[in-house]
Amino acid sequence: MSAPLDGTVLVVQAHPDDADISSGASIARWRLDGARVVYVSCTSGEAGESDPPVTPAELGRLREEESVDAARVLGVTDVRFLRYLDGGLTDTPELRAELAELMLELRPTRVVTHDPTAKGEGHSDHLAAGRVVTAAVVAASEGGVRVPEVWLFRSDAPNRAVDVSETLDRKLSAVEQHRTQRSMGEAPPEAIRSWAVRNGEQWGLAAAETFRALSFDECDEMVGAL
């Protein structure tokens, strides 16, 4: 049994399924441990492919619905969409300010997002989301909210592992809710399970998801170097 997790975890993703695929079992674990979790998607994923094919506007609507359904499986009921351009996400002053305002509203004890320094990351939206979220953490501190922890998923340099042996099946169920994406081949259940098991082996756990956890000062330093 994990220790209680107080406060709010703010999860900011570029697209509606990014956090579920990378961190869904951890999010379910944190909910079981008592944290409030809020999802924020910068885009609605309208530029992606779908099965069956639909217009971008319809795909964005469907993917928002899927994201809400997936979050509910993980125990998350607060899901928000900023509806910035999918495929063209950038670190703009407007988006940075909007995210900083959310942090001032929610006062999170942990922010979870993409690693903007991940060398193996090939999607520009993911890198942009990581840059703008970490910059917003620093901006929020100027408004009086200093986020104690920033956790980066899909990082090249993880330093934390979450034991997800009890919540991995819940993650698989959540990923299944992204119905328009099932045939895209991005995250088949067997791959998700084997990835968690391999991660667990490196940390002495049956199954794990890994993160690069930064203190506020480390986040501030990273933002200054980007």
LINSUL-V654994 format. One record per backbone hydrogen bond with DSSP energy under -1.0 kcal/mol. NH is the residue of the N-H (numbers start at 0). CO is the residue of the C=O. Records with the same first field share a line. If there is no record, write none. Layout:
# LINSUL-V654994
NH: CO / CO
This chain:
# LINSUL-V654994
4: 32
8: 35
9: 109
10: 37
11: 111
12: 39
17: 14
20: 16
21: 17
22: 18
23: 19
26: 22
27: 23
28: 24
29: 25
30: 26
31: 27
32: 28
33: 30
34: 29
35: 6
37: 8
38: 77
39: 10
40: 79
41: 12
42: 13
47: 44
50: 179
58: 54
59: 55
60: 56
61: 57
62: 58
63: 59
64: 60
65: 61
66: 62
67: 63
68: 64
69: 65
70: 66
71: 67
72: 68
73: 69
74: 71
75: 70
79: 38
81: 40
83: 41
87: 84
91: 89
95: 91
96: 92
97: 93
98: 94
99: 95
100: 96
101: 97
102: 98
103: 99
104: 100
105: 101
106: 102
108: 7
109: 7
110: 148
111: 9
112: 150
114: 152
117: 114
120: 117
126: 122
127: 123
128: 124
129: 125
130: 126
131: 127
132: 128
133: 129
134: 130
135: 131
136: 132
137: 133
138: 134
139: 135
140: 136
143: 140
144: 139
149: 213
150: 110
151: 211
152: 112
158: 210
159: 210
161: 208
163: 206
167: 163
170: 166
171: 167
172: 168
173: 169
174: 170
175: 171
176: 173
177: 174
178: 176
180: 177
181: 178
183: 180
191: 187
192: 188
193: 189
194: 190
195: 191
196: 192
197: 193
198: 194
199: 195
200: 196
201: 197
202: 199
204: 199
207: 195
208: 161
210: 159
211: 151
213: 149
218: 214
219: 215
220: 216
221: 217
222: 218
223: 219
224: 220
225: 221
